[in-house]
């Protein structure tokens, strides 16, 4: 005698199995969404942090070259983006040497504040000078450059450049270079 069991083949999923699979799938999608959202927020935050650092360095460079006055300030807004704010604190450490602190910040919509700060010792630009400054010492050596002619006064031949009336071989003398003697170091000679 044989007893047959009808439990061998199933034709469909039960409702409990479908609901369980759907819950697992939704949990995975929700976790993936959170990961993507956190990653994009962190990427934006890193971008803001880099921008804060660049703005801080830029403001320090403005103080270094003298575009911005070397003095302490309260929080001020940047001209190009009012969401960014900056402030400086300038303290004279030694005669003519200043400790300059620059802080840049931005408040995010969620209330978090992105900050970057930089501290550097600076000489005032008026004391440091520049390679573009012209010495105005009385009695210093001055050199007068030779006079130049316009291109309409010059003609070119096969032998090179000539000046004057355009005749071949005729050249105009260059203006003489003049120099004046420099004043001796230490305030001059004593007699």
Helices and strands as residue ranges (DSSP letters): H 15-65, E 76-77, E 84-94, E 97-107, E 113-123, H 125-128, G 151-153, E 154-157, E 160-163
